């Protein structure tokens, strides 16, 4: 197979897992990351890596080598984005526009890019369909603006794209180095260290969690299935769980009786997320990994880290 795929954010959680999968499938993989959030050690062997910032024109010749681009690089910690909306717009909006400009100039066949379930922050419809985007936080607003730029590049320059709205993706390599890590990583690491993990709020917020391998199944479908072009897809499990439930499962899998520490709610967080995955399911995609299977794999991975 000679198809070349470019991944921005290749040193991140989803990007590095996607690179692994593409390499196993026989693709040539080019990776871009400035390593401000990603981790160099996570980039799989076999990736042709370029340490570049998505806002610079020096990504253009790299992108031009690819037939397809997965644009995953972003500033994506909601609380950090609330603190610095200017940098958020610079990375997530200007950076995305530059990736699409590179794709246009390089004649890329298709850009598959990350939006976010944060676009549904203001929605009162559950499960939430793709047509009820109601962004509120600066992070969500930056992702909404990125969507508008993608639509503009399709309208004026014929750049084909697919938008993916990830819900709570989890699995090996999940970014535990964030200022506020994702709950799975934070809980697992805290309990392995014998510490008291933190739950923000009552723990009754409910989230739709989906395992990274299942997301990668749809990523691959986006490369070859023209039915995905020009559309947006929710990628979740179609079920949700409370943070308290997640904690209880992880504690049981680790054999821990440690009680969590509750702190005040974080700003800008939705009370509930639940994906309507009917659009992706209509194309034959189905999440296959159970929550316990995915958590066990996440625990096995974290146990290998030098924490």
Residue pairs with C-beta under 8 A, 6 or more apart in sequence:
1 25
1 26
1 27
2 28
3 27
3 28
3 67
3 68
3 223
4 27
4 28
4 29
4 30
4 65
4 66
4 67
4 68
5 22
5 27
5 28
5 29
5 30
5 66
5 67
5 68
5 69
5 70
5 223
6 29
6 30
6 31
6 32
6 62
6 63
6 65
6 66
6 68
6 69
6 70
6 108
7 15
7 18
7 19
7 22
7 29
7 30
7 31
7 32
7 47
7 69
7 70
7 72
8 15
8 32
8 33
8 54
8 59
8 69
8 70
8 71
8 72
8 73
8 99
9 15
9 32
9 33
9 37
9 38
9 71
9 72
9 73
9 74
10 16
10 19
10 29
10 31
10 32
10 33
10 38
10 43
10 47
10 49
10 72
11 31
11 33
11 35
11 37
11 38
11 39
11 40
11 42
11 43
12 33
12 37
12 38
12 39
12 42
12 72
12 73
12 175
13 42
13 169
13 171
13 173
13 174
13 175
13 212
14 72
14 114
14 166
14 169
14 212
14 215
15 31
15 33
15 38
15 70
15 72
15 73
16 38
16 42
16 43
16 44
16 173
17 171
17 172
17 173
17 212
17 213
17 216
18 70
18 72
18 216
18 219
19 29
19 31
19 43
19 44
19 47
20 44
21 213
21 216
21 219
21 220
22 29
22 220
23 29
23 44
23 46
23 47
25 220
28 48
29 44
29 46
29 47
29 48
30 47
30 48
30 50
30 62
30 65
30 66
31 43
31 47
31 48
31 49
31 50
32 50
32 52
32 54
32 59
32 62
32 63
32 73
33 43
33 49
33 51
33 52
33 73
34 51
34 52
34 53
34 54
34 73
35 51
37 75
37 76
37 175
37 178
39 177
42 173
43 49
50 59
50 62
52 58
52 59
52 62
53 59
53 95
54 71
54 73
54 91
54 95
54 96
54 98
54 99
55 90
55 91
55 94
55 95
55 98
56 98
57 98
59 98
59 99
59 102
60 101
60 102
60 105
60 106
61 106
62 102
63 69
63 99
63 102
63 103
63 106
63 108
64 102
64 105
64 106
64 107
64 108
65 106
66 106
66 108
67 108
67 109
67 110
68 108
68 109
68 110
68 111
68 112
68 223
69 99
69 102
69 103
69 108
69 110
69 111
69 112
69 113
70 112
70 113
70 219
71 96
71 99
71 111
71 112
71 113
71 114
72 113
72 114
73 91
73 95
73 99
74 91
74 92
74 95
74 114
74 143
75 81
75 87
75 88
75 91
75 92
75 139
75 142
76 116
76 139
77 139
77 178
77 179
77 180
78 118
78 137
78 139
78 266
78 268
78 269
79 179
79 180
79 266
79 267
79 268
80 178
80 179
81 88
81 137
81 138
81 139
81 142
82 137
82 138
82 139
82 267
82 268
85 138
85 142
88 138
88 139
88 142
89 138
89 142
89 145
91 142
92 139
92 142
92 143
92 145
92 146
93 142
93 145
93 146
93 149
96 113
96 146
96 149
96 150
97 146
97 149
99 111
99 113
100 111
100 149
100 150
100 153
100 159
100 161
101 153
102 108
103 111
103 153
103 159
104 153
104 157
104 159
108 159
109 160
110 160
110 161
110 162
110 222
110 223
110 229
111 150
111 159
111 160
111 161
111 162
112 161
112 162
112 164
112 219
112 222
112 223
112 228
113 146
113 150
113 161
113 162
113 163
113 164
114 143
114 164
114 166
115 143
115 146
115 147
115 163
115 164
115 165
115 166
115 232
116 139
116 140
116 143
116 165
116 166
117 128
117 165
117 166
117 167
117 168
117 208
117 234
117 236
117 273
117 275
118 135
118 137
118 139
118 140
118 143
118 270
119 133
119 134
119 135
119 140
119 143
119 144
119 147
119 165
120 128
120 132
120 133
120 134
120 165
120 270
120 273
121 134
121 135
121 136
121 137
121 140
121 268
121 270
122 134
122 135
122 136
123 132
123 133
123 134
125 132
126 272
126 274
127 238
127 274
127 275
127 276
127 277
128 234
128 273
128 274
128 275
128 276
129 234
129 276
129 278
129 279
130 165
130 232
130 233
130 234
130 276
130 279
133 144
133 147
135 141
135 143
135 144
136 268
137 268
139 268
147 163
147 232
150 159
150 161
150 163
153 159
153 161
154 160
154 161
154 230
160 229
160 230
161 229
161 230
162 222
162 228
162 229
162 230
162 231
162 232
162 233
163 231
163 232
163 233
164 218
164 219
164 222
164 232
164 233
164 235
165 232
165 233
165 234
165 235
165 275
166 210
166 215
166 235
166 236
167 207
167 208
167 209
167 210
167 234
167 235
167 236
167 237
167 273
167 275
168 182
168 207
168 208
168 209
168 210
168 236
168 273
169 209
169 210
169 211
169 212
169 215
169 235
170 182
170 184
170 209
170 210
170 211
170 212
170 294
170 295
170 298
171 211
171 212
171 213
171 294
171 297
171 298
171 301
172 212
172 297
172 298
172 300
172 301
173 212
173 301
174 181
174 182
174 184
174 185
174 212
174 298
175 181
175 182
175 185
176 182
176 185
176 186
176 189
176 302
180 186
180 266
181 189
183 199
183 207
183 243
183 246
183 247
184 209
184 246
184 250
184 295
184 298
185 298
185 302
186 197
186 198
187 197
187 246
187 247
187 250
187 251
187 260
188 250
188 254
188 298
188 299
188 302
189 302
189 307
190 196
190 197
190 198
190 258
191 197
191 250
191 251
191 254
191 256
191 258
192 254
192 302
192 303
192 307
193 307
194 258
195 258
196 258
196 259
196 260
196 261
197 247
197 258
197 260
197 261
198 260
198 261
198 262
198 263
199 243
199 244
199 247
199 260
199 261
199 262
199 263
200 262
200 263
200 264
200 265
200 266
200 269
201 243
201 262
201 263
201 264
201 265
201 266
201 269
202 244
202 262
203 242
203 243
203 244
203 247
203 260
203 262
204 242
204 243
204 244
205 242
205 243
205 269
205 270
205 271
205 272
206 240
206 241
206 242
206 243
206 271
206 272
206 273
206 274
207 240
207 241
207 243
207 246
207 272
207 273
208 236
208 237
208 238
208 239
208 240
208 273
208 274
208 275
209 236
209 237
209 240
209 241
209 246
209 291
209 294
210 235
210 236
210 237
210 275
210 287
211 287
211 289
211 293
211 294
211 297
213 288
213 289
214 237
214 287
214 288
214 289
215 235
217 285
217 288
218 233
218 235
218 280
218 285
221 228
221 283
221 284
221 285
222 228
225 283
227 283
228 283
231 279
233 279
233 280
234 275
234 276
234 277
234 279
234 280
235 275
235 277
235 280
236 273
236 274
236 275
236 277
236 287
237 275
237 277
237 287
237 291
238 274
238 275
238 276
238 277
238 287
239 274
240 272
240 273
240 274
241 291
247 260
249 291
249 292
249 295
250 295
250 299
251 257
251 258
253 292
253 295
253 296
253 299
254 299
277 285
277 287
